[in-house]
Amino acid sequence: MLLGDCMKATPLVIGLFVFLCAASPQANALIFWNQDNSANQTDPGDGVPWDSVGRVAGTDLSLSSSSGSAIYLGAGFMLTANHVTLGASQRVTFDGVTSFSVDMTFNSGTGSKQVASDVDLKVFKLTSFPSVTVVNLGSSSPYIADTTLIGYGVGRGATPLETDTVAWGAKDTVAKRWGINVPLQLANISYSGYNYTAIVSVMGSGTSSPAGVGDNEAGLSVIDSGSGMFQKISGTWYLMGVGATVSQQAGADTTTFDRDSVSGSNQGDKNYHVSVSTYRDDILAIIPEPTTGWLISTAGIAIFLIGGVKRRRFLRDEPRASSLPKGQRRSGCHPASR
């Protein structure tokens, strides 16, 4: 069951600047700590825009051809991570059956437009309009409260459930899944030529905040690049972040969950979503103004980055197979501890 409306939690403000190594992996799919790959593959309800998130794939829509996730903005426009592969041979599917072609005449024949020169975010257009929900773009940073992640990436590998470090699965585990995670902070991050403001969250299965506990605790993996982080505020769901990359504490193609604390010896991997509110005006400069309201109240306290970031990994299609673990978080609004 999804968390309720979080209206009194504290919003994030920008923290420290973080340099990530050039080999950072890109994000692609959701992984759970204590649930298998069959979990959370249907609309969780409560009005969350489940149908707005699609998968970028080849013309045959095969799982093996998947290259990332994407989010529907309306009028045929989609939002995804800039590193997700797009071209005339790519299609978008929201249900794994019906496909929509990429409009390669968009942006003078390039097929997509990067939101800003150093931001891992781009807009592209479809040749026809899907009958799915148009998302509301957040206009301020998210609250320190549960967010719902929706991604179309790989699942976990053969690692037993409730294991701290989980191997990513192969592409035959690709599926649309939802999960829960709580933002820790905002941070300016830099890697692989990108330099932008990101929402940072931590993979957690322990009792510390923001680690939390619960069956639905989730984190990013391969093919979750371009996935959505949504938060319900005053009765309306907003797109707060777009999945881009992850840190990896235990090496390539793995996700580590935190069993101690954010600053302990067993830190969880950090997820990085491009902050939508930071680049909202840049997005709107590319697409027509939507008809839905996009207002989010602002306020906040400073939250600073804790600890160092180890090896990062982009969450997109790469030579190695990957999957995401997912654990559960308690529902409701709660402040993050430092």
Order of alpha helices (4+ residues) and beta strands (2+ residues): beta-beta-beta-beta-beta-beta-beta-beta-alpha-beta-beta-beta-beta-beta-beta-beta-beta-beta-beta-beta-beta-alpha-beta-beta
